[in-house]
Amino acid sequence: MLAVTLVTSLSACGGQKPATPAGTQDGQAQQQAPTGQQAQASTTAQAPQQPASQTAKLAPLSPPVKIWIAEDGSPSGAGFYIAKEKGYFAEFGIEADIRPFESSKDMLPAIASDEVQVAGGILGANLFNAVSRGLNIKIIADKGTNNPGKSYYSMVVRKDLAGQIKDYKDLKGHKIGLFSVGTLNEYTVEKALLKGGLTVKDVELVPLGPPDISVALARKSIDLGMHIEPLITQGVKQGIFERWKDTTDFLPDAQIAVVLASPKFVANEALSKRFMVAYLRALRDYNDAFLKGKGKDQIIDILAKYTDLKDKSLWNDVYVTGLNPNGQVNVKSLEDQLQWYKEKGTVTGNVDLNHVVDLSLAKFAVEYLGGEYK
């Protein structure tokens, strides 16, 4: 489920930390992260695959390194799940522990301090404010966008009103359910209203939890809802509502979720480069499955194992999360969202996105894998 009220899509959960975190040896922190060449010199194992490019082969880390990937079972974490289940992390000597962090409010400091190496995050004021206060966190790859014409996070309209609310200007005077105000949800709704020459003052915004939006639409207590899969597909099948305008029609290429990482993890090229190659391999398998139909059954099996959507047949009907197979993040979308939060007064400090966003690992992985995905 998309945790839209938090910067991270992470649930509170107990549990122990990995036995040997990244960047440590026998419980002691390394003083300096090795380069990719140093890591290769320290291992005698052969590279797990032959890259199509001329980039030097990456051998498995020896001894293996454990990392903590904080992820709560969101479908947008597919790259993590696939890389683990298909052995892409293991081939590079990475032991990935995928599980939630104990407290979502403590997640950002934990990433900055390298207590957590990698995490799935939803963009929001919390992240921008943390960065403006000096917390050092890196955005290193994509973890969630909408596929053109098939948005997994989109607006729906009550079935009995579908014939009346056809265009953006028709939204005027209606009740629109959304997960929360002052967040990515309201930002998205405002973009739809803007296309009809409207503002939030022209509608009534009704904050509701994801399941409650479906219930409210069924009871006719709201008229439209900013909703998410698989609840969209389920509600359409039940005849409660219909898909309205696709989000990519009024907010194309919006960046919804990202991969966050600690600066120490990013600086440890021997580890972070291998991680990113494995992650992009997984994203390409994901795109092969849902865009080309290649190996789809295996990918669905993996997603059903890690997410709350256990009905494998439904995976063939839902509009899945868009995951960029080259790991690229839409920085212009980040800039637009940041400006919106500043206008709302929820972000007051300065944020240098050039310092926060680091796509060098994704660039390396694309080259290592032989070029951009086709």
N, C-alpha and C positions, 0 to 999 in steps of 0.2 A: 504494500500500500504506500502511496506517495505521502511522505511525512511533510506536508506543505506548511506546517506552522513552525518548523524548525529548520535551521540551516543544514542539518544533516538528516538523512533518511534513516535514522538509527533509533532503535527501541532501547529502553532501559533493560538491562539484563545482567545477571551475575555471571561469574566465571573467573577462571584464573588466566593470567597472562601467558603468552608463549614461553616455553622454558628457556630458549636462547634467542632473545630479540635480535632484530637486524642491527648490525653495527656493534655487536658484543661478541666476546670470546671468553667462554667460561665465566660468564657473568660480569666481565669487565669491559667497559666501553673502549672501542678502538680510538686511538688518538687522531688518526688520519684515515680518511676513506681511501681505499686503493683505487687506482685507475683501472680501466678495462684491461689494459695490457698487463698490469701487475697481477690482476686476478687470473689471467690466462697462464701467466708464468708459474703461478702457485699451484696449478692443477695438472694432472697428467691425463685426465679423462678426455675423451674425444667430444667434439661438438655434437649436439643432438640432431642437428639438421644441416644441410648444405644450403646456405642462403643463395638466392638468385643473383644478388648484387656482388660487388667486389669488396664489400665490407668484411673485415677480418672475422673469422668464425669465433663464436663465443662458446667456450667450453663450460661444462657444469662447475659451479662453485664447489670447492672441496676444502674443508667440510661444508655440508649443506648449511644454509642460513635460514632461520625461521623469521617470518614476518607476520604481523597482525594486520589483516584487512578487515576493517570495521564495516560491516554491511548487515542490514536487517532482513534480508530476504526479499528485497524489492526486485521486480523483474528487470529493472535497469542495471542490476548487478550481474547480468548474464555473462559479461566478459570475465568476471572473477570466477564464477561457478564453472564455466566451460574450461577455462585455463587449468583449473584444479582437477576437474574430473577427467579431462583428456590428457593429463600428465604434462602439459606445457610448462608449468612452473617446475615440476619435479625434474624435467629434462635439463633444466638449468641449475639444479641444485638449490631450488627455493622451496622451502616447506611453508606453505601458506595456510594460516589459521584464519578461516573466514567466520566471523561471528560478531554480534553487536557489542558495543561498548556499554559499560555499566550505567553510565549517566550521560545522556545526550548533551546536557548543558556543559559538561566538562570535556566534551569531545575536542573542540578546537584547541584548547591548551595542551591536550594530550598529543595531538598531532604536532603542534609546534615543538614540543619537548621530545618527540620521537618515542613516546610511550606507545603510540600507534603509528605505524609506518604509512599506511594507506587507508583511505576511507571514501565511501560514497557520500556525496554531499549535494543538497538542494541549495540553489542560490537564494540568498536572502539578506536582510538587514543585519542579522547576527554576524554573518561572515564578514561583511564589509566593515561593520563597526569594530570587530575584533582586529582586523587588519589596520584600521585607522588608529587603533590604540597601540600599535607596534607589534602585534602578534605575528610571527613569521610563519606563514602557511603558503604552500604552493598548489596551484591548479595545474595539473600535468596532462589531462586528457578528457575527452568527452565521456559522459555517462548518461546522456539522455536528451534527445531532441524529438521532434515530431516528424514522422515520415510524411512527405507531401501527399495530401489527399487522404491520409489514413492516420490521423493524429490519435495517439493513445490517451491524450489529455485534451479534452475538447468539450464543446457546449452541446447540450441536448435540450429538446423542447418537448413539452407534454404532447402526447399524441393527438389530443382533441384540439390543440392550438396550432398544430403544425401548418394548417392551411391559412392561418391568420398572421403568424409571425414568420414572414418569408425573407425579409430584408433587414439590414442593420437598423434602419430608421424605425422599424416596427418594434424594436425593443423598448421604446419609450413607454413608461408607465407600468412596466411589468416587474414582477418579483423574480430575482435571479439568485439561486442558491450557489454558494461557493464555500470552500473549506475554511477560509479565514479571510479577514480584511487586512489591509496593510502589508500584504505579502505578494508572492508571485501570482496568486489567484486573482487578487484584485487588479494587479498590473495587467493580466491577460484579459480580464473582462473589460477594462478600460480601453484596451486596444480595439475590441469589437465595437464598443460604443462610439469611439472616435471615428470609425469608418462610417457610421451613420450620422455623424455630426452631433453626437450626444455626449453627455458626461454622466458620472455616477449620480449626479443630482436628478437626472431624468428617470432613474430606476430605483428600486428598493433592493439593496443587497442583503441577503439572508445567510449568515454564517451557519453552516451545518457540517457534520461529519460525513465522509463519503457514503456510508450505507444510508444515512438519514436523508441524503439528497434523493435517492431512489424512492424512499418512503414518502417524502414530502411531495414528490411529483405524482406518485400514485394517489395520494390523498388530495391532490389539487391545491395544496397550500402554497406552492410556488409554481411559477410558469416555465422557467428554464433553469438549467443547472450547469455549472462548470464541473464536469465529471471526469472520471478516469476508468480505464480498463482494469479488470474485466467486467466491472459493474456496468459499463456502457453496453457492452454486448449482451450481458444478461438482461438488462432492462429493456433493450430493443426486442429481444426474443420473447419477453413476457408481455410485450405490447404496452408497456408503461409510457415510453417516450420514443422519440426518433432522434437520430443524429441531426444536428442543425448545421450551421456553417462549420467547415473544418477549420481548425485553429491556424493551419498554414495559409489559409486564405486571408486572414487579417493580422497574423503575426508569424510571417515566414521565418524559418531558420532560427527560431528562438532557442536559446540555450537554457535548458531546464535543470539538468543535473551534471555534475562534474566529478572527476577523480581528484581528491585532495591528497597531498603527501607532505611528509615532514621535510624540511630543508636538508637535514642530515641524510635522509634516505635518498633524496635527489642527488646530493653531492657524492654519494657512494656509487660511482658509475658502474663498478663491477656488479653491483646488485640491481640498481635501478634500470640500467639498460636491458638486462636480462628480463626483469619484470615486464617492461614495456613491450618487448618482443613477444613474450608469451601472451600478454593481454591483447595485443593487436591480432595475433593469430586467432585468438578466441573470438574477437569481434568479427573477423572475416568469416569464420565458421558460422557465426550467428547470421550474418548478412547472406551468406550462401544458402542457409536454411530457409529464411523467411522471404528473401527476395528472389531466389533462384530455385528453391525446392530441393537443394542438395543436402543430404544428410539430415533432413528435418526431423525425422523420428528420434534420432539420437539426441539432438539438441533439445527437443521437447521433453524427453526423459530427464535430462539434466535440470531443466527449468522447473519441472514438476517436483523434483526432489528438493530444490532449494527455496522455492517460493510457495505462497499460499494457494496458488492456482494448481490444484492437484488433478483436475479434470483434463486429461491430455487431449480429448477431442475438442475442448473449447479453445485450445491454443491454435487451432486451425481457423478459428473465426475471429478472434480478437485482433484489434489493431495493436501491434506490438510496439514497444519503445524503439525509437530510432537511435542507433548506435553507430557513430561514424567509424568506418573500418580503417581509417587512417588516424584515428584518435584526435582529430582536430576540434578545437573549441572556437565557437563564434565570439570573438572578442568584442565585436561591435554590439552584439546582443548584451554582453556583460556591461558595456559602457552605458547602453540605453537603460538597463535596469538600475544601475547605480545612480544615474541621473534622476530616475523616477523616485527612488528612495530618498534622495536628497530633497527633491521638491516636496515630498510628503513630510519631511522633517524627521524621518526615522534613522537617517544616516547623516551625521553632522561633521564628521572628520574627513580628512583627505585620504584618498585611496589611490595609490599608483598601481594600476593594473599591469603595467609593464614589469613591475617587480613581483607581482603575485602570479601571473600566468607564465609558465615555463613549458613550452612545447618542444624543447630540444630533444627530449627522450622520444617523443612520438615521431619526430623527424628522423631520428636515428633508426627507430624500429621500422619505419616505412622503407628506408634505404636498405636495411638489413634483409627485409622480406622481398626485395626485388622491385620496389616501386609502389606507386599508389594502387589501391584496389580497383579492379575493373569488373 
